[in-house]
Amino acid sequence: MPYDNLSNQTAPAQGQRKNSAMRASRWFSRDNGSLGALDADDASRVVAAAADVALIISHDGIVQDCAFRTTELENAVEDAGSWAGRRWTDTVTVESRPKAEALLEGALQDAEPQLRHLNHPPSANGPDIAIEYAAVRANKDGSIVAFGRDLRRLATLQQRLMDAQEALERDYTTLRQAQARYRGLFQTAPEPLMVLDAQSLRIAEANPAALKLIEQGRRSLGIPFADLIHADDRGGVLRLLSGMRHTSGPQTMTVRLSPELTQDGAAKDEPMALSVTMLIEEKAPVLVLRLAATPSSKAAAPAADVNDRLLTALEQSPDGFLVTTQDGQVLTANAAFLAMAQLPNAARARGKQLDSWLGQSGIDADVLLANLKQRGMVRLFATVIRGEVGQISEVEVSANAVVLDGQQCFGFVIRDVGRRISARPERTRPLPRSIEQLTELIGRVSMKELVRDAIDVIERLCIESALELTGNNRASAAEMLGLSRQSLYVKLRRYGLSDPGDSESDGETGS
C-alpha cells in the first residue's frame, strides 16, 4: 500500500508552509518528527482509525484498498466488499459522481481539502448511505487517501427534526384555526358570555352581547362580577362561584341584575338564568358564565341558537365524534368519524354496534363501555378504527356518559394519531418463530404488523430449509433461493442464523 510517504505530508518544512497549496487551520507545532517514521503497516492503522471509511485511490481514480470501522457499515453499503479494483465514482450514486471527481481532482492538485457529501447505494431497500469524504494526496506518485465520516445518524436526526418541525407547523396552524373559530363563536353568540378569574372573581372578558346588556359597557372589564348582581342575590352568587372548585360540571341558578346597571328599566327585576362552568387555562382555573332568560321568558330562543352552533362545530370537527346508547348502539356520528370508518353517510352508522369499527376485536369496545358505565369517563384510550374497506387507523378515544331525555348515552371523541412521530424502534417485540406463534398475535397487533411478520417468518423458514437441503452449504443455498451470496449472508445475520465468525469466504464449503 502507498503509505511510505504519508508521514512526510504530516508536518512540512517551515519554508514550505507558506507556499503549499494545501493549508491546514493549524499544523503540528514541532518539526522534529514527533510521529516518528511510520512504516506501511503503522500508516494503514492510522488511516483506518481516522475515519469510518478509509480508501486508498490511485491517481486515475481506481480504488486500491478500503477499510471500514464497523462491519455494520460495510454490510449496509451495496457491494462494499468488492470496491477494490473499481472506479471510485462507480461506487457512488449518479448525483454524487461529479462531487467524487471534484475531490479526486482537488487532491491531485494539492488543493485545500474540501468536505463533500456523497451517497452510496444501500445493500437492502432503504435510503442511500450518506458519507462525508475528504481526500488528500498521500505521496508523489499520485496515490490519494479518502477519509469518510458516516452521516446516517446525522441524516436520521435531521429527518426527525424536519418531521417534528412539520408536525409543529400543522399543530400551530390547527391551533390558530381553532382559536379563530372559537373566538368567532364567543363574539357572535347572542347570549351574554363572560370569563371570570377564579381567584378574584373579576370579569376578564365579555362578549358584545354581555357588554350591551350592562350599561357600563367596556368599563365592566376588571370589576367584580358580584357588583352586577342584585343585592338580594349577591350572597348566593358568591357562594356558587366560590364553590365551583369543589363541584363537577356546570352549575345553574336564577339571579337578577343590579337595577343601577341595566339599560332597560322595565327589565330591572326580570330573573335570568346564570350558568357557570369551570375551565383550566394554562394551569389556572377560569369561570365561564352564561346569562340567559329564564324558560318562561320570550328570550329563550337564543339558547337554542347557541346549541345549534355547538352541534355545527361538532359536526365539522376534525376529530371523530359519535353518540351511542349505553349498550354501544350508534345514535349519531359526525363526518370525521364517517371518514375513518369509510362510510358514505351517517345512515350507514346508525343502529350498528360500536365494535363494528372500534378495536381489533370486540374486546376494546367492551372495555370502553364497561369503564364508562362504572366511572362515567375515559381518557386517551389507545385502539384502532377498522374501515369498511380495510383501512386501519390508530386512534385515541376519550368518552363520557351523559343523560339525554332521561336516557343514559355515551359520547365519544376519536382522534387519529397515526401521523404522530414515534420515538420507539420499529420492532419492539421478538419475531415469531412459527406460524402458530404468529396466529397467537391476532387481535393483539395490527394487520399491517401481522403481514410483515408473516413475510419474515416465511423467508426465514425458506432459508432454513435451503440450508438443510444443501448440507449447510451457503453458496448452494443462495443459488437455490435465487439470492446473491452477499444477500443471503445479510439475511442470515438478520434472522440470527449465522454462526460467530461466519464470512462470505466460507460459502463454498459450508460452516
C-alpha positions in Angstrom: 0.0 0.0 0.0 1.3 3.6 -0.8 1.7 4.7 2.8 5.5 5.2 2.9 5.5 8.9 2.3 2.4 9.6 4.4 4.5 10.9 7.4 6.3 13.4 5.1 3.0 15.1 4.4 2.1 15.4 8.1 4.5 18.2 9.0 6.0 20.1 6.0 9.1 22.1 6.5 8.8 25.6 7.8 9.7 27.1 4.5 7.2 25.0 2.6 4.2 26.1 4.8 3.7 29.5 3.1 4.0 28.1 -0.4 1.9 25.0 0.0 -1.5 25.0 -1.8 -2.9 22.7 0.9 -3.1 24.6 4.2 -4.5 23.3 7.5 -6.1 25.6 10.0 -3.3 24.6 12.4 -0.2 22.4 11.7 1.7 20.5 14.4 3.8 22.9 16.3 7.0 20.9 16.1 9.0 19.8 13.1 11.2 17.2 14.7 9.3 14.2 13.5 7.1 13.7 16.6 5.2 10.8 14.9 8.4 9.1 14.0 9.0 7.2 10.8 5.7 5.4 10.1 6.0 2.2 8.1 3.3 1.0 5.8 1.6 -1.2 8.5 1.5 1.7 11.1 0.3 4.1 8.5 -2.5 1.8 7.4 -3.7 1.5 11.0 -3.6 5.3 11.5 -5.6 5.9 8.3 -8.2 3.2 9.1 -8.7 4.6 12.6 -9.0 8.2 11.4 -12.4 7.7 9.8 -15.5 5.5 9.4 -14.4 4.7 5.9 -10.8 5.0 4.5 -10.0 4.5 0.8 -6.7 4.3 -1.0 -7.3 5.5 -4.6 -4.8 5.6 -7.5 -4.2 8.8 -9.5 -6.7 7.6 -12.2 -9.5 7.1 -9.6 -9.3 3.3 -9.1 -9.9 2.0 -5.5 -6.8 0.1 -4.5 -7.9 -0.8 -0.9 -10.6 0.2 1.6 -11.2 -0.1 5.3 -14.4 0.2 7.3 -14.5 1.0 11.0 -17.6 -1.3 11.6 -18.9 -4.4 9.9 -22.4 -3.0 10.2 -21.5 0.0 7.9 -19.8 -2.4 5.4 -22.9 -4.6 5.3 -25.1 -1.5 4.8 -23.3 -0.4 1.6 -24.0 -2.3 -1.6 -21.1 -4.5 -2.7 -18.7 -2.8 -0.3 -16.5 -5.9 -0.2 -15.8 -5.6 -4.0 -14.8 -2.0 -4.2 -11.1 -2.8 -4.7 -10.3 -2.6 -8.4 -13.4 -0.5 -9.3 -13.5 3.2 -10.1 -14.5 5.2 -7.0 -17.1 7.1 -9.0 -18.9 3.8 -9.8 -19.4 3.1 -6.1 -21.5 6.2 -5.5 -24.9 7.2 -6.8 -25.3 9.1 -10.0 -25.8 12.6 -8.4 -22.7 12.1 -6.3 -20.3 11.3 -9.1 -19.4 14.9 -10.0 -18.5 15.6 -6.4 -16.3 12.5 -6.2 -14.5 13.6 -9.3 -14.0 17.1 -7.8 -12.5 15.5 -4.7 -10.0 13.5 -6.7 -9.0 16.5 -8.9 -8.5 18.7 -5.9 -6.4 16.1 -4.1 -4.1 15.6 -7.2 -3.6 19.4 -7.4 -2.8 19.6 -3.6 -5.7 21.9 -3.1 -7.1 22.6 0.4 -9.1 19.5 1.3 -12.9 20.0 1.0 -15.6 18.0 2.7 -18.2 16.6 0.3 -21.3 14.7 1.0 -21.5 11.5 -1.2 -24.2 8.9 -1.3 -23.6 5.1 -1.8 -26.4 2.7 -2.8 -27.7 0.6 0.1 -27.4 -3.2 0.2 -31.1 -3.5 1.0 -34.2 -1.5 0.5 -33.9 1.8 2.2 -32.4 5.3 1.9 -28.9 5.8 0.4 -25.9 5.6 2.7 -24.6 9.2 3.3 -20.9 9.5 3.9 -18.9 12.8 4.1 -15.5 12.5 2.4 -12.2 14.5 2.4 -9.4 13.5 0.0 -5.6 14.2 0.2 -2.7 13.1 -1.9 -0.5 10.7 0.1 2.7 10.6 -2.0 4.4 11.8 -5.1 3.1 9.0 -7.3 -0.4 10.4 -7.0 -2.0 7.9 -4.6 -4.9 9.5 -2.8 -6.3 8.8 0.7 -10.0 9.5 1.1 -11.4 9.7 4.6 -15.2 9.2 5.1 -17.4 10.0 8.0 -20.8 8.1 8.4 -23.6 10.6 8.3 -26.5 8.2 8.7 -27.2 9.1 12.3 -27.0 12.8 11.5 -29.3 12.3 8.5 -31.8 10.4 10.7 -31.7 13.2 13.3 -32.2 15.8 10.5 -35.1 13.9 9.1 -36.7 13.6 12.6 -36.1 17.3 13.1 -37.9 18.0 9.8 -40.8 15.7 10.7 -41.0 17.4 14.2 -41.0 20.8 12.5 -43.7 19.8 10.1 -45.8 18.4 13.0 -45.3 21.6 15.0 -46.4 23.7 11.9 -49.5 21.6 11.5 -50.4 21.8 15.2 -49.8 25.5 15.2 -52.0 26.0 12.1 -54.7 23.8 13.8 -54.4 25.8 17.0 -54.7 29.2 15.2 -57.7 27.9 13.3 -59.3 26.6 16.5 -58.7 29.9 18.2 -60.2 31.9 15.4 -63.2 29.6 15.2 -64.0 29.7 18.9 -63.2 33.4 19.1 -65.8 33.9 16.4 -68.3 31.8 18.3 -67.6 33.7 21.5 -68.0 37.1 19.8 -71.1 36.3 17.8 -73.0 34.3 20.4 -76.4 36.1 21.0 -76.3 35.3 24.7 -74.2 37.3 27.2 -71.0 35.4 27.9 -68.3 36.4 30.5 -65.0 34.9 31.6 -64.0 35.4 35.2 -60.7 35.0 37.0 -61.4 32.1 39.5 -59.3 33.8 42.2 -60.6 37.4 42.2 -64.0 36.7 40.6 -63.4 39.7 38.4 -64.5 40.0 34.8 -61.6 39.2 32.5 -63.5 39.1 29.2 -67.0 39.7 27.9 -68.6 39.2 24.5 -70.6 42.0 22.8 -73.9 40.7 24.0 -72.8 40.9 27.6 -71.3 44.4 27.1 -74.6 45.5 25.6 -76.6 44.1 28.5 -74.6 46.1 31.0 -74.9 49.9 31.0 -71.2 50.5 31.8 -70.0 48.8 28.6 -66.3 48.0 28.4 -65.8 49.7 31.8 -67.2 46.5 33.3 -64.0 44.6 32.5 -61.9 44.2 35.6 -64.8 44.8 38.1 -66.1 42.1 40.4 -68.9 40.2 38.8 -70.9 40.3 42.1 -71.3 44.1 41.5 -73.6 43.3 38.6 -76.0 41.2 40.6 -79.0 42.4 42.6 -78.1 42.8 46.3 -80.6 40.2 47.3 -79.0 37.6 45.1 -75.4 38.6 45.6 -74.6 36.2 48.5 -75.9 33.2 46.7 -73.9 34.1 43.6 -70.7 34.4 45.6 -71.2 31.1 47.3 -71.9 29.4 43.9 -68.7 30.9 42.3 -66.5 30.1 45.3 -67.8 26.6 45.5 -67.0 25.8 41.8 -63.6 24.3 42.7 -65.3 21.6 44.7 -68.1 20.7 42.2 -68.1 18.8 38.9 -69.9 20.0 35.8 -71.8 23.3 35.2 -73.9 24.9 37.9 -77.1 27.0 37.3 -79.1 29.4 39.4 -81.6 32.2 38.8 -80.4 35.7 39.5 -81.4 39.3 38.9 -79.2 42.1 37.7 -78.5 45.2 39.8 -81.1 47.9 39.0 -78.3 50.5 38.6 -76.6 48.7 35.8 -79.4 47.6 33.5 -80.2 49.6 30.4 -83.9 48.8 30.3 -85.7 50.0 33.4 -88.6 47.6 32.7 -86.2 44.6 32.9 -84.6 45.5 36.2 -86.3 42.8 38.2 -86.6 40.2 35.5 -84.9 37.0 36.6 -82.1 35.5 34.4 -80.6 32.0 34.4 -76.9 32.1 35.3 -74.9 29.1 34.2 -71.3 28.7 35.5 -68.6 26.3 34.1 -65.0 26.0 35.3 -62.2 25.5 32.8 -58.5 25.1 33.2 -56.5 27.7 31.1 -52.7 27.4 31.3 -52.9 25.5 34.6 -55.1 28.3 36.1 -58.8 27.9 36.6 -61.2 30.3 34.9 -65.0 30.6 35.2 -67.2 30.9 32.1 -70.6 32.5 32.8 -73.6 32.5 30.6 -76.7 34.7 31.2 -79.9 33.7 29.6 -83.6 34.5 30.0 -85.5 32.0 32.2 -87.6 29.4 30.4 -90.7 31.5 31.0 -89.2 34.4 29.1 -89.8 35.2 25.5 -86.0 35.5 25.0 -85.3 31.7 25.5 -84.8 31.3 21.7 -81.1 32.4 21.7 -80.2 29.4 23.8 -81.4 27.0 21.1 -79.3 29.0 18.6 -76.2 28.5 20.7 -76.9 24.8 20.9 -77.3 24.7 17.1 -73.9 26.4 16.7 -72.3 23.9 19.1 -73.7 21.0 17.1 -72.5 22.5 13.9 -68.9 22.9 15.4 -69.0 19.2 16.5 -70.2 18.1 13.0 -67.3 19.9 11.3 -64.7 19.0 13.9 -61.5 17.3 12.5 -61.8 14.7 15.3 -64.4 11.9 15.1 -67.4 12.3 17.3 -70.3 9.9 17.9 -73.0 9.2 20.4 -74.2 5.7 21.4 -76.6 4.1 23.8 -75.2 2.5 26.9 -75.2 -0.8 25.0 -72.9 0.6 22.3 -75.6 1.2 19.6 -74.7 4.2 17.5 -77.2 7.1 17.6 -75.3 9.7 15.5 -71.8 10.3 14.1 -70.0 13.3 12.5 -68.3 13.5 9.2 -64.8 12.9 10.6 -65.8 9.5 12.1 -67.6 8.5 8.9 -64.3 9.2 7.0 -62.3 7.0 9.5 -64.9 4.2 9.2 -65.1 4.7 5.4 -68.9 5.1 5.5 -70.7 7.1 2.8 -73.2 8.7 5.2 -74.5 8.7 8.8 -77.4 6.5 8.0 -75.0 3.6 7.4 -73.7 4.0 11.0 -77.0 4.5 12.9 -78.2 1.4 14.7 -75.0 -0.5 14.4 -72.8 -1.6 17.3 -69.7 0.4 18.1 -67.5 -2.7 17.9 -68.3 -2.9 14.2 -65.4 -0.4 13.7 -63.7 0.1 17.0 -60.7 -2.2 18.1 -59.0 -5.2 16.6 -61.8 -7.2 18.1 -64.8 -6.6 20.2 -62.8 -6.6 23.4 -61.8 -2.9 23.1 -65.4 -1.7 22.8 -66.5 -3.9 25.7 -63.7 -2.5 27.9 -64.6 1.1 26.9 -68.3 0.6 27.6 -67.7 -1.1 30.9 -65.4 1.7 32.1 -68.0 4.3 31.1 -70.7 2.5 33.0 -68.5 2.3 36.1 -66.6 5.6 36.1 -68.5 7.8 33.7 -65.4 9.0 31.8 -62.5 7.5 29.9 -59.5 9.5 28.6 -56.9 8.7 25.8 -57.8 5.1 25.3 -55.5 3.7 22.6 -57.1 1.5 19.9 -57.8 1.3 16.2 -60.7 2.1 13.8 -61.3 -0.5 11.1 -62.7 0.9 7.9 -65.4 -0.8 5.9 -62.9 -1.4 3.0 -59.9 -2.5 5.2 -58.3 0.8 6.2 -57.0 0.7 9.8 -56.3 3.9 11.7 -54.6 4.2 15.1 -56.7 6.4 17.3 -57.1 7.7 20.9 -60.6 7.7 22.3 -62.0 9.9 25.1 -65.5 9.4 26.2 -68.0 10.4 28.9 -71.5 9.4 30.0 -74.4 11.9 29.6 -78.1 11.8 30.1 -80.3 12.9 27.2 -84.1 12.9 27.5 -83.8 10.8 30.6 -81.8 8.1 28.9 -78.1 7.5 29.6 -75.9 7.9 26.5 -72.1 7.8 25.8 -70.3 10.5 23.8 -67.0 9.5 22.1 -64.3 11.8 20.7 -61.9 9.9 18.5 -58.6 11.4 17.4 -56.4 9.9 14.6 -52.9 9.6 16.0 -51.4 7.6 13.1 -49.3 10.5 11.9 -47.6 11.3 15.2 -43.9 10.9 15.4 -42.8 7.9 17.4 -39.5 7.6 19.2 -40.0 3.9 19.6 -38.0 1.5 17.4 -39.8 -0.1 14.5 -39.9 -3.5 16.2 -40.5 -3.7 19.9 -41.1 -7.4 20.2 -39.3 -10.6 19.0 -40.1 -12.1 15.6 -42.4 -15.1 15.9 -40.7 -18.4 15.5 -43.5 -20.3 13.8 -46.9 -19.9 12.2 -48.5 -21.0 15.5 -46.9 -18.1 17.4 -47.9 -15.8 14.6 -51.6 -16.7 14.9 -51.5 -16.1 18.6 -50.8 -12.4 17.9 -54.2 -12.0 16.0 -56.2 -9.4 17.9 -53.2 -8.0 19.8 -51.3 -6.3 16.9 -52.4 -4.6 13.7 -53.0 -6.4 10.4 -50.0 -4.5 8.9 -47.7 -5.9 11.5 -49.1 -9.4 11.1 -48.5 -9.4 7.4 -44.9 -8.1 7.8 -44.1 -10.7 10.4 -45.7 -13.4 8.3 -43.3 -12.5 5.4 -40.3 -12.6 7.7 -41.3 -16.0 9.1 -41.8 -17.5 5.7 -38.5 -16.1 4.5 -36.6 -17.5 7.5 -38.3 -20.9 7.1 -37.3 -21.0 3.4 -33.6 -20.1 4.3 -33.5 -22.8 7.0 -35.0 -25.4 4.6 -32.5 -24.5 1.9 -29.6 -24.8 4.3 -30.8 -28.2 5.5 -31.3 -29.5 1.9 -27.8 -28.3 0.9 -26.0 -29.6 4.0 -25.4 -26.0 5.3 -23.6 -25.0 2.0 -24.1 -21.3 1.8 -23.3 -20.9 -1.9 -25.7 -23.7 -2.9 -28.4 -22.4 -0.6 -28.1 -18.9 -2.2 -28.4 -20.4 -5.7 -31.4 -22.5 -4.7 -33.2 -19.4 -3.3 -32.3 -17.2 -6.2 -30.2 -14.8 -4.0 -26.7 -13.5 -4.2 -24.3 -14.8 -1.6 -24.0 -11.4 -0.1 -27.8 -11.0 0.2 -28.0 -14.5 1.8 -25.4 -13.5 4.4 -27.3 -10.3 5.2 -30.5 -12.3 5.8 -28.6 -14.9 7.9 -27.4 -12.2 10.2 -30.8 -10.6 10.3 -32.5 -13.8 11.4 -29.7 -14.9 13.7 -28.9 -18.0 11.6 -25.2 -17.2 11.1 -22.5 -18.5 13.4 -19.9 -16.2 15.0 -17.0 -15.7 12.6 -19.0 -16.6 9.5 -17.9 -14.7 6.4 -18.6 -14.8 2.7 -15.4 -16.7 2.1 -16.7 -19.9 3.7 -19.8 -20.1 1.5 -18.4 -22.7 -0.8 -17.6 -25.3 1.8 -20.3 -24.7 4.4 -19.6 -23.9 8.1 
